[in-house]
Amino acid sequence: MAAKLGEVFELVDLGPVEYLLGIEVIIRENAVLLSQRQYGEDRLKRFHMLECNGAAPPKAMTETKVKYLVSGSRPDIAHVVRGLGEAMAHYDETDYQRGKRVLRLRYLRATTDYVLWLPVTKQDPVHLEVYTDANYADDCTDRRSISGYATLFNTSVISYGSRKQSLNAQSTRESEYLAMNEGVRDVIWLCEL
């Protein structure tokens, strides 16, 4: 591929990719692994939590820059980071301590070696799947639901998100429908690529 691109563009082949946009790329025979271990450790160093003990999955996070982990290779913390963004609007010392206990830096510490695994397959044709979910009226302040979706390309997660719905759903069914709409919009966008 580099040779074909070299016919059209001036380029320098630096060999196999090792890091791309701060994400470590590990190429195996049967899979490509995406890791943000170093970025996660840098976040822990910033809060002097590198040597802390790990903890169970978080209910709150403490730093909005953790959103980069979500966008790169950590869908497991998407919902929590979304909630953190809301909490940061009315941030106080209690939120910091709660977030620090649970980031929950300790969760991040326990999972810094997690990677996004993208299997290399000869599967034909291309297969897209989307999974959606919503929790009806979960936010006590405005009774809005939270949507989540994950889009898979031949068994690998390639797109995911967790957002508060912009409308107040009148029922669980409507809340689920709004979540499904987000997932389908993501698939339509991917099909246009």
C-alpha atoms as a printed R data frame, in Angstrom:
    type eleno elety resid chain resno       x       y      z
1   ATOM     1    CA   MET     A     1   0.000   0.000  0.000
2   ATOM     2    CA   ALA     A     2   2.847   2.391  0.831
3   ATOM     3    CA   ALA     A     3   4.284   1.833 -2.653
4   ATOM     4    CA   LYS     A     4   0.980   2.749 -4.320
5   ATOM     5    CA   LEU     A     5   0.620   5.857 -2.171
6   ATOM     6    CA   GLY     A     6   4.245   6.744 -3.009
7   ATOM     7    CA   GLU     A     7   3.305   6.860 -6.697
8   ATOM     8    CA   VAL     A     8   0.833   9.659 -5.999
9   ATOM     9    CA   PHE     A     9   2.270  11.401 -2.932
10  ATOM    10    CA   GLU     A    10   5.740  12.148 -1.647
11  ATOM    11    CA   LEU     A    11   6.185  10.093  1.490
12  ATOM    12    CA   VAL     A    12   8.747   8.485  3.749
13  ATOM    13    CA   ASP     A    13   8.060   4.928  4.943
14  ATOM    14    CA   LEU     A    14   8.898   4.805  8.656
15  ATOM    15    CA   GLY     A    15   8.093   1.101  8.956
16  ATOM    16    CA   PRO     A    16   5.285  -0.514 10.901
17  ATOM    17    CA   VAL     A    17   3.238   1.864 13.036
18  ATOM    18    CA   GLU     A    18   3.957   1.697 16.765
19  ATOM    19    CA   TYR     A    19   2.132   4.805 18.010
20  ATOM    20    CA   LEU     A    20  -0.678   6.701 16.321
21  ATOM    21    CA   LEU     A    21  -2.204   9.796 17.947
22  ATOM    22    CA   GLY     A    22  -0.967   8.702 21.367
23  ATOM    23    CA   ILE     A    23  -2.362   5.187 20.983
24  ATOM    24    CA   GLU     A    24   0.059   2.269 21.029
25  ATOM    25    CA   VAL     A    25  -0.542  -0.071 18.078
26  ATOM    26    CA   ILE     A    26   0.496  -3.684 18.653
27  ATOM    27    CA   ILE     A    27   0.317  -5.837 15.530
28  ATOM    28    CA   ARG     A    28  -0.088  -9.576 16.038
29  ATOM    29    CA   GLU     A    29  -0.607 -12.308 13.458
30  ATOM    30    CA   ASN     A    30  -4.322 -12.629 14.228
31  ATOM    31    CA   ALA     A    31  -5.194  -9.209 15.669
32  ATOM    32    CA   VAL     A    32  -4.325  -5.555 16.059
33  ATOM    33    CA   LEU     A    33  -4.315  -4.282 19.653
34  ATOM    34    CA   LEU     A    34  -4.830  -0.628 20.568
35  ATOM    35    CA   SER     A    35  -3.523   0.419 23.983
36  ATOM    36    CA   GLN     A    36  -3.447   3.703 25.878
37  ATOM    37    CA   ARG     A    37  -1.488   2.368 28.845
38  ATOM    38    CA   GLN     A    38   1.051   5.201 28.746
39  ATOM    39    CA   TYR     A    39  -1.640   7.882 28.527
40  ATOM    40    CA   GLY     A    40  -3.493   6.321 31.471
41  ATOM    41    CA   GLU     A    41  -0.305   6.197 33.517
42  ATOM    42    CA   ASP     A    42   0.358   9.860 32.704
43  ATOM    43    CA   ARG     A    43  -3.118  10.734 34.079
44  ATOM    44    CA   LEU     A    44  -2.331   8.770 37.243
45  ATOM    45    CA   LYS     A    45   1.039  10.549 37.645
46  ATOM    46    CA   ARG     A    46  -0.671  13.918 37.356
47  ATOM    47    CA   PHE     A    47  -2.769  13.132 40.438
48  ATOM    48    CA   HIS     A    48   0.078  11.354 42.280
49  ATOM    49    CA   MET     A    49  -1.884   8.086 42.096
50  ATOM    50    CA   LEU     A    50   0.515   5.936 40.051
51  ATOM    51    CA   GLU     A    51   1.243   3.643 43.000
52  ATOM    52    CA   CYS     A    52  -2.354   3.392 44.256
53  ATOM    53    CA   ASN     A    53  -4.200   0.091 44.522
54  ATOM    54    CA   GLY     A    54  -6.672  -0.740 41.783
55  ATOM    55    CA   ALA     A    55 -10.438  -0.591 42.374
56  ATOM    56    CA   ALA     A    56 -13.669  -1.945 40.924
57  ATOM    57    CA   PRO     A    57 -15.461  -0.227 37.991
58  ATOM    58    CA   PRO     A    58 -16.104   3.479 38.556
59  ATOM    59    CA   LYS     A    59 -19.285   5.406 39.276
60  ATOM    60    CA   ALA     A    60 -17.540   8.776 38.815
61  ATOM    61    CA   MET     A    61 -14.357  10.095 37.224
62  ATOM    62    CA   THR     A    62 -12.219  13.075 38.182
63  ATOM    63    CA   GLU     A    63 -10.641  14.442 35.036
64  ATOM    64    CA   THR     A    64 -12.247  15.435 31.763
65  ATOM    65    CA   LYS     A    65  -9.055  14.627 29.854
66  ATOM    66    CA   VAL     A    66  -9.920  10.995 30.513
67  ATOM    67    CA   LYS     A    67 -12.399  11.439 27.643
68  ATOM    68    CA   TYR     A    68  -9.452  10.849 25.327
69  ATOM    69    CA   LEU     A    69  -9.148   7.322 26.706
70  ATOM    70    CA   VAL     A    70 -12.797   6.712 25.833
71  ATOM    71    CA   SER     A    71 -12.415   7.981 22.287
72  ATOM    72    CA   GLY     A    72  -9.249   5.981 21.682
73  ATOM    73    CA   SER     A    73  -9.621   2.531 23.155
74  ATOM    74    CA   ARG     A    74 -11.662   2.413 26.386
75  ATOM    75    CA   PRO     A    75 -15.418   2.002 25.780
76  ATOM    76    CA   ASP     A    76 -15.732   0.462 29.265
77  ATOM    77    CA   ILE     A    77 -15.548   3.922 30.862
78  ATOM    78    CA   ALA     A    78 -17.717   5.880 28.362
79  ATOM    79    CA   HIS     A    79 -20.806   6.153 30.584
80  ATOM    80    CA   VAL     A    80 -18.798   7.186 33.621
81  ATOM    81    CA   VAL     A    81 -16.859   9.880 31.766
82  ATOM    82    CA   ARG     A    82 -20.109  11.295 30.365
83  ATOM    83    CA   GLY     A    83 -21.404  11.623 33.912
84  ATOM    84    CA   LEU     A    84 -18.152  13.263 34.975
85  ATOM    85    CA   GLY     A    85 -18.633  15.997 32.400
86  ATOM    86    CA   GLU     A    86 -21.963  16.879 33.995
87  ATOM    87    CA   ALA     A    87 -20.544  16.805 37.521
88  ATOM    88    CA   MET     A    88 -17.692  19.136 36.509
89  ATOM    89    CA   ALA     A    89 -20.219  21.928 35.885
90  ATOM    90    CA   HIS     A    90 -20.761  22.125 39.678
91  ATOM    91    CA   TYR     A    91 -17.391  20.845 40.860
92  ATOM    92    CA   ASP     A    92 -16.343  20.929 44.528
93  ATOM    93    CA   GLU     A    93 -13.861  19.181 46.838
94  ATOM    94    CA   THR     A    94 -16.357  16.401 47.577
95  ATOM    95    CA   ASP     A    95 -16.562  15.586 43.858
96  ATOM    96    CA   TYR     A    96 -12.763  15.531 43.667
97  ATOM    97    CA   GLN     A    97 -12.440  13.106 46.581
98  ATOM    98    CA   ARG     A    98 -15.265  10.904 45.285
99  ATOM    99    CA   GLY     A    99 -13.721  10.863 41.829
100 ATOM   100    CA   LYS     A   100 -10.217  10.244 43.119
101 ATOM   101    CA   ARG     A   101 -11.366   7.276 45.196
102 ATOM   102    CA   VAL     A   102 -13.283   5.618 42.488
103 ATOM   103    CA   LEU     A   103 -11.219   7.224 38.727
104 ATOM   104    CA   ARG     A   104 -11.662   6.819 39.802
105 ATOM   105    CA   LEU     A   105  -8.047   6.846 39.371
106 ATOM   106    CA   ARG     A   106  -7.950   3.515 41.148
107 ATOM   107    CA   TYR     A   107 -10.078   1.868 38.465
108 ATOM   108    CA   LEU     A   108  -7.811   3.335 35.803
109 ATOM   109    CA   ARG     A   109  -4.795   1.984 37.721
110 ATOM   110    CA   ALA     A   110  -6.308  -1.509 37.795
111 ATOM   111    CA   THR     A   111  -7.062  -1.455 34.065
112 ATOM   112    CA   THR     A   112  -4.151   0.401 32.428
113 ATOM   113    CA   ASP     A   113  -3.222  -2.741 30.515
114 ATOM   114    CA   TYR     A   114  -6.666  -3.099 28.912
115 ATOM   115    CA   VAL     A   115  -6.495  -2.971 25.122
116 ATOM   116    CA   LEU     A   116  -9.000  -2.738 22.305
117 ATOM   117    CA   TRP     A   117  -8.644  -6.003 20.379
118 ATOM   118    CA   LEU     A   118  -9.319  -5.895 16.646
119 ATOM   119    CA   PRO     A   119  -9.134  -9.409 15.189
120 ATOM   120    CA   VAL     A   120  -7.718  -9.810 11.706
121 ATOM   121    CA   THR     A   121 -10.209 -11.931  9.767
122 ATOM   122    CA   LYS     A   122 -10.826 -12.863  6.197
123 ATOM   123    CA   GLN     A   123 -14.543 -12.517  6.837
124 ATOM   124    CA   ASP     A   124 -16.524 -11.578  3.757
125 ATOM   125    CA   PRO     A   125 -18.687  -9.596  3.300
126 ATOM   126    CA   VAL     A   126 -18.243  -6.654  5.660
127 ATOM   127    CA   HIS     A   127 -20.555  -7.075  8.642
128 ATOM   128    CA   LEU     A   128 -21.762  -4.136 10.773
129 ATOM   129    CA   GLU     A   129 -23.728  -4.602 13.999
130 ATOM   130    CA   VAL     A   130 -24.968  -1.985 16.448
131 ATOM   131    CA   TYR     A   131 -26.108  -2.515 20.031
132 ATOM   132    CA   THR     A   132 -28.035   0.184 21.863
133 ATOM   133    CA   ASP     A   133 -29.445   0.670 25.334
134 ATOM   134    CA   ALA     A   134 -30.997   3.400 27.451
135 ATOM   135    CA   ASN     A   135 -31.866   3.923 31.089
136 ATOM   136    CA   TYR     A   136 -35.224   5.665 31.320
137 ATOM   137    CA   ALA     A   137 -35.301   8.968 33.241
138 ATOM   138    CA   ASP     A   138 -32.109   8.096 35.121
139 ATOM   139    CA   ASP     A   139 -30.999  11.670 35.828
140 ATOM   140    CA   CYS     A   140 -32.790  12.861 38.981
141 ATOM   141    CA   THR     A   141 -32.312  16.550 38.170
142 ATOM   142    CA   ASP     A   142 -34.018  16.693 34.769
143 ATOM   143    CA   ARG     A   143 -35.421  13.141 34.355
144 ATOM   144    CA   ARG     A   144 -33.615  12.673 31.057
145 ATOM   145    CA   SER     A   145 -32.527   9.238 29.919
146 ATOM   146    CA   ILE     A   146 -29.002   8.166 29.026
147 ATOM   147    CA   SER     A   147 -28.356   6.497 25.641
148 ATOM   148    CA   GLY     A   148 -25.485   4.203 24.846
149 ATOM   149    CA   TYR     A   149 -24.432   2.398 21.701
150 ATOM   150    CA   ALA     A   150 -21.607   0.239 20.389
151 ATOM   151    CA   THR     A   151 -21.014  -0.426 16.695
152 ATOM   152    CA   LEU     A   152 -19.071  -3.524 15.661
153 ATOM   153    CA   PHE     A   153 -17.243  -4.117 12.389
154 ATOM   154    CA   ASN     A   154 -16.698  -7.854 11.888
155 ATOM   155    CA   THR     A   155 -16.809  -8.466 15.695
156 ATOM   156    CA   SER     A   156 -14.594  -5.473 16.621
157 ATOM   157    CA   VAL     A   157 -15.930  -2.385 18.385
158 ATOM   158    CA   ILE     A   158 -15.161   0.573 16.131
159 ATOM   159    CA   SER     A   159 -17.536   3.232 17.437
160 ATOM   160    CA   TYR     A   160 -19.311   3.757 20.751
161 ATOM   161    CA   GLY     A   161 -20.839   6.482 22.846
162 ATOM   162    CA   SER     A   162 -22.851   7.375 25.923
163 ATOM   163    CA   ARG     A   163 -24.925  10.574 26.036
164 ATOM   164    CA   LYS     A   164 -27.770  12.175 27.881
165 ATOM   165    CA   GLN     A   165 -30.796  12.301 25.575
166 ATOM   166    CA   SER     A   166 -31.775  15.786 24.408
167 ATOM   167    CA   LEU     A   167 -35.502  15.060 24.864
168 ATOM   168    CA   ASN     A   168 -37.470  13.940 27.898
169 ATOM   169    CA   ALA     A   169 -38.748  10.497 26.925
170 ATOM   170    CA   GLN     A   170 -42.316   9.734 28.014
171 ATOM   171    CA   SER     A   171 -41.738   6.001 28.419
172 ATOM   172    CA   THR     A   172 -39.053   3.334 28.521
173 ATOM   173    CA   ARG     A   173 -39.982   2.398 24.953
174 ATOM   174    CA   GLU     A   174 -39.464   5.975 23.740
175 ATOM   175    CA   SER     A   175 -36.143   6.182 25.593
176 ATOM   176    CA   GLU     A   176 -34.974   2.940 23.934
177 ATOM   177    CA   TYR     A   177 -36.176   4.223 20.549
178 ATOM   178    CA   LEU     A   178 -34.103   7.408 20.941
179 ATOM   179    CA   ALA     A   179 -31.048   5.289 21.820
180 ATOM   180    CA   MET     A   180 -31.682   3.076 18.789
181 ATOM   181    CA   ASN     A   181 -31.885   6.202 16.630
182 ATOM   182    CA   GLU     A   182 -28.384   7.230 17.758
183 ATOM   183    CA   GLY     A   183 -26.981   3.795 16.978
184 ATOM   184    CA   VAL     A   184 -28.600   3.666 13.532
185 ATOM   185    CA   ARG     A   185 -27.336   7.175 12.720
186 ATOM   186    CA   ASP     A   186 -23.824   5.972 13.569
187 ATOM   187    CA   VAL     A   187 -24.170   2.982 11.213
188 ATOM   188    CA   ILE     A   188 -25.511   5.197  8.414
189 ATOM   189    CA   TRP     A   189 -22.543   7.549  8.865
190 ATOM   190    CA   LEU     A   190 -20.116   4.606  8.777
191 ATOM   191    CA   CYS     A   191 -21.732   3.261  5.593
192 ATOM   192    CA   GLU     A   192 -21.122   6.640  3.941
193 ATOM   193    CA   LEU     A   193 -17.344   6.404  4.535
